[in-house]
Amino acid sequence: MKKKAIVVGAGLGGMSAAIRLSGDGYDVKVIEKNSNIGGKLNRREGKGFTFDTGPSILTMPWVLEQLFESVHRRLEDYITVERVEPQWRTFFEDGTQLDVTSDLPQMLEEMAKVTERPNRKFTDFLSYTQDMYELCMKSFYKYSISDLKDLKSHHKLSELLQMDPMNTVAKSTKKQFDNKYLEQLFNFFVMYVGSNPYSSPAILNQLVYVQLGLGIHYVKGGMYKIAEAMGSVMDELRVDVQLNTPVKQLVVEGERVVGVETEDGTVHEADIVVSNLEAIPAYRRLAPSSSKVKKEIKSLEKKYDPTVSGLVLLLGTDKKFDHLKHHNFFFSEDPEKEFKQIFDQGKPADDPTIYIGISSKSDDSQAPVGKDNLFVLTHVPPMTNGKRKPIDWDQYREVVLDKLERMGVEGLRDSIEFEYRFTPEDLESLYGPNGGSIYGIAADRKTNGGFKIPSKSQVYEGLYFVGGSTHPGGGVPMVTLSGQLTADLIKEQEREAVKP
């Protein structure tokens, strides 16, 4: 008789786990409270415009390829993945503009706008970030890792030292470049995982190689096609996906989770339960109250802060902005002040860095002819246990639009013919992340060393976690990989259980 697995939540981590567990022989049921799959990877349409409402940049497509291959399928039979060049167009307050590209000679030309003889500095830095990435391929991207002890089991001491453990992202970029433009540019790559470059461990500089070495990509028809592709595979594998079905609580016998109860009172039995809802909210909302659960929540909150959240504006405009590319960043004047306000003071930055994604630059299907679909993201602090003061989002919208118009997106306000907004409160309500976090857990060299919440529950047997709060972290490839690595961990635990 097949073992049963229940996955709570149909985000990318949950669906990845469901696919792998089904491939490993489990009878899998996915229970999702919303009316569609995908979690934060979602889609909204209006007046002829189509927007991806969550992730807009795809890196490390090999993670998706690996997932599909694990169940004898080919990714290219489901979606079309295309490289994007230039990767980013970046704007600075003083009018400086740099395009980020994986074309090395062209990238050096761009860097020469702000520094003399960038060749050696950049090639040394890119080599450094590649070394970081290749070290992670031996451990972080291969196994479910919880702490330094796990990491040490996969690396020699010399390799651990190569990870530059005494430095933060910002310290290592300063050491390499000592140039305000290039430091700000390369420091911002860590926002792929929603963390502060002034406190994140230097190992995260590998994200520079992830982008410049491996490229950034777009999925034809919109990023939501990734969720649809996973949905098709789950259907082919006969995974039972139940939508519009909120989970009320975990069903616990002794120290083991044996299923879940949904809001309609139905009890779904299982041998294992995988929660795509982050660990802290899962313990708060789904676990029976006990001293052990309360102690675990307190311990996790002390060590693992949520990443940034965001104010998202979906803007359909009645004209095209020809000077903008598919991906655009408008940087703050003072990045240290910006990150201090968001991470230390818990308030939106006075002068924020703003991202604009315009998928219609690469895909005509995403906006009417002669118009653009602007996905505008400004990172803001998460809501953390009522510590953050209420924010007037209407007022902050004006701060964002003022900055964009000041920095060259002229006539933006007057061009808006469709608008929709997401706030941290919306993200928390829709998807349940701690504080409305976008990327899960913030990497901090001092508090958690860059490690995430363990995928295996420390409270209950039979309970596992996937998604941005667990290893290896936030972003499309990372949360998708979390589902695969957690499935590997479950298989390993099974093997251990049957050993004599």
C-alpha positions in Angstrom: 0.0 0.0 0.0 1.3 3.4 -1.0 2.4 5.8 1.8 0.4 9.1 1.9 1.8 12.6 1.8 -0.1 15.8 2.3 1.3 19.1 1.1 -0.2 22.2 2.7 0.0 25.0 0.1 0.5 25.0 -3.7 3.4 27.5 -3.9 6.5 26.5 -6.0 8.1 24.8 -3.0 4.9 22.8 -2.2 4.4 21.8 -5.8 8.0 20.8 -6.3 7.8 18.6 -3.2 4.5 17.1 -4.4 6.1 16.2 -7.8 9.1 14.7 -6.3 7.2 12.7 -3.6 4.8 11.4 -6.2 7.8 10.3 -8.3 9.2 8.6 -5.1 6.0 6.5 -4.8 3.8 8.5 -2.5 0.1 9.0 -2.9 0.2 12.8 -2.7 -2.6 15.3 -1.9 -2.0 19.1 -2.2 -4.3 21.3 -0.1 -4.4 25.0 -1.1 -6.6 27.7 0.5 -6.6 29.9 -2.6 -8.5 29.4 -5.9 -5.3 28.8 -7.9 -1.9 27.2 -7.6 1.4 29.1 -7.6 1.5 30.9 -4.3 3.2 34.3 -4.7 4.0 33.4 -8.3 0.6 34.6 -9.6 -1.0 36.6 -12.4 -3.4 39.5 -12.7 -5.0 40.9 -15.8 -7.0 44.0 -16.7 -7.8 46.3 -19.7 -5.6 44.1 -21.9 -2.6 44.1 -19.6 -1.1 41.0 -18.1 1.1 41.1 -15.0 3.2 38.5 -13.1 2.4 39.6 -9.6 5.3 37.9 -7.9 8.7 36.8 -9.2 9.7 38.5 -12.5 13.2 37.2 -13.0 14.2 33.6 -13.5 17.7 32.4 -12.6 19.2 28.9 -12.4 16.7 27.3 -14.8 18.6 24.0 -14.3 16.6 23.7 -11.0 13.4 23.4 -13.0 15.0 21.1 -15.5 16.2 18.8 -12.7 12.7 18.7 -11.2 11.1 17.7 -14.4 13.8 15.2 -15.3 13.2 13.5 -11.9 9.8 12.4 -13.1 11.0 11.6 -16.6 9.8 14.8 -18.3 11.4 17.6 -20.2 10.9 21.2 -19.2 11.0 22.4 -22.8 7.9 20.4 -23.5 5.9 22.6 -21.1 7.5 26.1 -21.2 9.8 28.2 -23.4 12.7 29.8 -21.4 14.5 32.8 -23.0 17.6 34.7 -21.9 17.1 38.5 -21.3 19.8 41.0 -22.4 20.7 43.5 -21.1 19.9 41.9 -17.8 19.2 45.1 -15.9 19.3 48.8 -16.8 20.3 50.7 -13.7 19.7 54.4 -12.9 21.5 56.5 -10.3 20.3 59.8 -8.7 23.2 61.8 -10.3 22.1 60.7 -13.8 24.6 57.9 -14.2 23.2 54.9 -16.1 24.7 51.4 -16.3 23.5 48.4 -18.2 24.2 45.0 -16.6 25.0 42.3 -19.1 26.6 38.8 -19.2 28.6 40.0 -22.3 32.0 40.5 -20.6 33.5 43.0 -23.0 30.3 45.0 -23.0 30.0 44.8 -19.2 33.6 46.2 -18.9 32.6 49.1 -21.2 29.7 49.9 -18.9 31.9 49.7 -15.8 34.4 52.0 -17.4 31.8 54.8 -17.2 32.4 55.0 -13.5 35.9 53.5 -12.8 39.3 53.4 -14.6 40.7 50.1 -15.8 37.9 47.8 -14.5 39.2 44.7 -16.2 41.3 43.1 -13.4 38.9 44.1 -10.6 35.9 42.7 -12.3 37.4 39.5 -13.6 38.9 38.9 -10.1 35.5 39.5 -8.5 33.6 37.4 -11.0 36.1 34.5 -10.4 35.5 35.0 -6.6 31.7 34.8 -7.0 32.1 31.7 -9.3 34.2 29.9 -6.7 31.4 30.7 -4.2 28.8 29.3 -6.5 30.7 26.1 -7.2 31.2 25.5 -3.5 27.5 25.8 -3.1 26.9 23.3 -5.8 28.8 20.8 -3.6 26.5 21.4 -0.6 23.9 24.2 -0.5 22.3 23.2 -3.7 22.7 19.5 -3.3 21.5 18.7 0.3 19.1 19.9 2.9 21.4 21.8 5.2 20.3 23.1 8.6 23.5 24.5 10.3 27.3 24.7 10.3 27.6 21.1 11.4 25.7 20.0 8.3 27.9 22.3 6.1 31.1 20.9 7.6 30.1 17.4 6.7 30.3 18.3 3.0 33.5 20.5 2.9 37.1 20.5 3.9 38.3 23.3 6.1 40.0 25.0 3.1 36.7 25.2 1.3 34.9 26.6 4.3 37.5 29.3 4.5 37.0 30.0 0.8 33.5 31.0 1.6 34.9 34.2 3.1 33.1 33.6 6.5 34.5 36.7 8.2 33.0 39.2 5.7 29.6 40.5 4.7 28.5 41.0 1.1 29.1 44.7 1.4 32.6 44.3 2.9 33.7 42.0 0.2 32.4 44.3 -2.6 34.1 47.3 -1.0 37.4 45.5 -0.7 37.2 44.6 -4.4 36.0 47.8 -6.0 36.0 50.8 -3.5 33.6 52.5 -6.0 30.2 53.7 -4.8 28.4 52.9 -8.1 29.8 49.3 -8.4 29.4 48.6 -4.7 25.8 49.6 -4.7 25.2 47.7 -7.9 26.7 44.4 -6.8 25.5 44.7 -3.2 21.9 44.8 -4.5 22.1 41.3 -6.0 21.5 40.0 -2.4 18.0 41.5 -2.7 17.2 38.4 -4.8 16.9 36.8 -1.4 15.6 39.9 0.4 18.5 40.4 2.7 20.7 43.3 3.9 24.2 43.4 2.2 25.6 45.1 5.2 24.8 42.0 7.4 24.5 39.1 4.9 27.4 36.6 4.8 29.8 37.1 1.9 28.9 33.7 0.5 25.8 35.3 -1.0 28.1 37.2 -3.5 27.7 34.0 -5.5 24.4 35.6 -6.7 26.5 37.8 -9.0 27.8 34.7 -10.8 24.3 33.2 -10.8 23.2 36.2 -12.9 26.3 37.2 -14.9 27.7 33.7 -15.3 24.5 31.7 -15.9 22.2 34.4 -17.2 18.7 35.7 -16.3 15.7 34.4 -18.1 12.0 35.0 -18.9 9.3 32.5 -19.6 7.4 33.2 -22.8 3.8 34.0 -22.0 4.7 35.1 -18.4 6.4 33.7 -15.4 3.1 32.1 -14.2 3.6 29.6 -17.0 6.0 27.9 -14.5 3.2 27.3 -12.1 0.9 26.0 -14.9 3.7 23.6 -16.1 4.1 22.2 -12.6 0.3 21.9 -12.4 0.2 19.9 -15.6 2.9 17.5 -14.3 1.0 17.1 -11.0 -2.1 16.3 -13.0 -0.2 13.7 -15.1 1.2 12.1 -11.9 -2.4 12.0 -10.5 -1.6 14.3 -7.6 -4.8 15.2 -5.9 -4.9 19.1 -5.8 -7.7 20.6 -3.7 -8.2 24.3 -4.2 -10.3 26.7 -2.0 -9.6 24.4 0.9 -8.0 26.2 4.0 -6.3 23.9 6.5 -7.6 24.4 10.0 -5.0 22.5 12.0 -2.4 19.7 12.1 -3.7 16.4 13.4 -1.2 15.2 16.0 -0.9 11.9 17.9 1.7 12.1 20.6 4.8 13.6 19.0 3.8 12.8 15.4 1.8 14.6 12.8 -0.6 12.1 11.2 -2.6 14.4 8.9 -4.5 17.7 8.7 -8.0 18.9 9.4 -9.5 21.4 6.9 -11.9 24.2 7.7 -14.9 22.1 6.6 -14.1 19.5 9.3 -12.6 16.9 7.0 -9.6 15.0 8.4 -7.0 14.0 5.8 -4.7 11.3 7.1 -1.1 11.1 6.0 2.2 9.4 6.8 4.0 12.7 6.3 2.9 16.4 6.0 4.9 19.0 4.1 4.0 22.6 4.9 4.6 25.2 2.2 3.3 27.7 4.8 6.4 29.0 6.6 7.4 27.3 9.8 6.7 30.2 12.2 3.1 30.9 10.9 2.5 27.1 10.6 3.3 26.6 14.3 1.3 29.7 15.3 -1.8 28.9 13.3 -1.9 25.1 12.7 -0.2 23.4 15.6 -2.0 22.5 18.8 -0.9 24.9 21.5 1.7 23.5 23.9 4.7 24.6 25.8 7.0 22.8 23.3 5.4 24.7 20.3 5.6 28.0 22.1 9.2 27.4 23.0 10.0 26.6 19.3 8.2 29.7 18.0 10.2 31.9 20.5 13.5 30.2 19.5 12.8 30.6 15.7 11.7 34.3 16.1 14.9 35.1 17.9 17.2 33.6 15.2 15.3 34.1 12.0 13.9 37.5 11.0 11.6 37.7 8.0 13.0 39.3 4.8 11.7 42.5 3.4 8.2 42.8 2.1 7.1 45.1 -0.6 4.7 47.7 -2.0 3.8 46.4 -5.5 2.1 48.6 -8.1 0.8 47.0 -11.3 0.6 49.9 -13.8 -0.8 49.6 -17.3 0.3 52.7 -19.2 -1.2 54.3 -22.4 2.3 54.7 -23.9 5.6 53.0 -24.1 8.7 54.1 -22.2 11.4 53.5 -24.8 14.4 54.2 -22.6 13.4 51.4 -20.2 14.4 47.8 -20.6 12.7 44.5 -19.4 14.3 45.0 -15.9 15.2 48.4 -14.5 16.5 49.6 -11.1 16.3 53.1 -9.8 18.9 53.3 -7.0 18.7 55.3 -3.8 21.2 58.2 -3.2 22.4 56.7 0.1 22.2 52.8 0.2 23.5 52.5 3.8 20.8 54.9 5.0 18.2 53.0 2.9 19.0 49.6 4.4 19.4 51.0 7.9 15.8 52.4 7.7 14.3 49.2 6.3 16.2 46.6 8.4 17.2 48.4 11.6 14.5 51.1 12.0 11.6 49.1 10.5 10.3 51.9 8.3 10.1 52.5 4.6 13.1 54.3 3.2 12.8 58.0 2.5 14.6 57.4 -0.8 14.0 53.8 -1.8 15.5 51.7 -4.6 12.7 50.9 -7.0 12.5 48.0 -9.5 10.4 48.2 -12.7 9.8 45.0 -14.6 8.2 45.4 -18.1 7.6 42.0 -19.6 6.0 43.5 -22.7 9.6 44.6 -23.7 10.3 40.9 -24.4 6.7 39.6 -24.9 4.1 41.5 -27.0 1.3 39.4 -25.5 1.7 41.1 -22.1 0.3 44.5 -23.1 -1.8 46.2 -25.9 0.0 47.6 -28.9 1.8 50.8 -28.0 1.5 50.3 -24.3 3.6 49.0 -21.4 2.8 46.8 -18.3 4.9 48.1 -15.4 5.5 45.9 -12.4 6.8 48.3 -9.8 8.3 46.9 -6.6 9.6 48.9 -3.7 11.0 46.9 -0.7 9.6 47.8 2.6 9.9 46.4 6.2 7.8 43.3 7.0 5.0 43.4 9.6 6.6 41.9 12.7 4.3 41.3 15.7 2.9 44.8 15.6 6.4 46.4 16.1 6.2 48.3 12.8 4.1 51.5 12.8 1.1 51.6 10.4 2.1 52.9 7.0 0.0 55.2 4.8 0.4 53.3 1.5 -1.4 56.0 -0.5 1.3 58.5 0.6 4.1 56.1 0.0 2.8 55.5 -3.5 3.4 59.2 -4.2 7.0 58.9 -2.9 7.6 56.1 -5.4 6.0 57.9 -8.3 7.7 61.2 -7.5 11.1 59.4 -7.5 10.4 57.6 -10.8 9.3 60.8 -12.6 12.3 62.7 -11.2 14.6 60.0 -12.5 13.4 60.1 -16.0 10.1 58.2 -16.2 8.4 61.4 -17.3 4.6 61.5 -17.5 4.2 58.3 -15.6 1.2 59.4 -13.5 -0.7 60.8 -16.5 -0.1 57.6 -18.5 -1.7 55.2 -16.0 -4.9 53.6 -17.3 -4.8 50.5 -15.2 -3.6 50.1 -11.6 -3.6 47.5 -8.9 -1.7 47.4 -5.6 -0.3 44.8 -3.2 0.9 45.7 0.3 2.6 43.6 3.0 -0.8 43.2 4.6 -2.1 41.8 1.3 0.8 39.4 0.9 0.3 38.1 4.5 -3.4 37.6 4.0 -3.1 35.9 0.7 -0.1 33.6 1.2 0.6 33.6 4.9 4.3 34.5 5.1 5.7 35.8 8.4 5.1 39.6 8.4 4.2 39.6 4.7 7.8 38.6 3.8 8.5 38.1 0.1 11.6 36.0 0.3 11.3 34.0 3.6 14.2 34.4 6.1 16.7 37.2 6.0 20.3 36.0 5.9 22.3 37.5 8.8 26.0 36.6 9.4 25.6 37.1 13.2 22.2 35.8 14.1 21.8 32.8 11.7 25.0 32.6 9.7 22.9 32.6 6.5 21.3 29.3 7.4 17.5 28.9 7.2 14.9 27.1 9.4 15.5 23.3 9.3 13.3 21.5 6.8 12.5 18.8 9.3 10.4 19.9 12.2 12.2 20.0 15.5 8.8 19.6 17.3 6.9 16.8 15.5 7.9 13.6 13.6 6.4 13.4 10.2 6.3 17.2 9.6 8.5 19.0 7.1 8.8 22.5 5.7 9.5 23.9 2.2 9.6 27.4 0.7 11.6 30.6 1.3 12.0 30.2 5.1 13.8 26.9 4.7 17.0 25.9 3.0 18.2 27.1 0.5 16.0 30.3 0.7 13.8 32.6 -1.4 13.4 33.2 -5.1 12.0 30.9 -7.8 15.0 28.5 -8.1 15.6 28.4 -4.3 12.1 27.6 -3.3 11.7 25.1 -6.1 15.0 23.5 -5.0 13.7 23.4 -1.4 10.9 21.0 -2.4 13.4 18.7 -4.1 15.9 18.8 -1.2 13.2 18.2 1.3 12.0 15.2 -0.7 15.6 13.9 -0.6 15.6 14.4 3.2 12.4 12.5 3.6 13.8 9.6 1.5 17.0 9.6 3.7 14.9 9.6 6.9 13.0 6.6 5.6 16.2 4.7 4.9 17.5 5.5 8.4 14.2 4.3 9.9 14.5 0.8 8.4 18.2 0.3 9.3 18.7 -2.6 11.8 
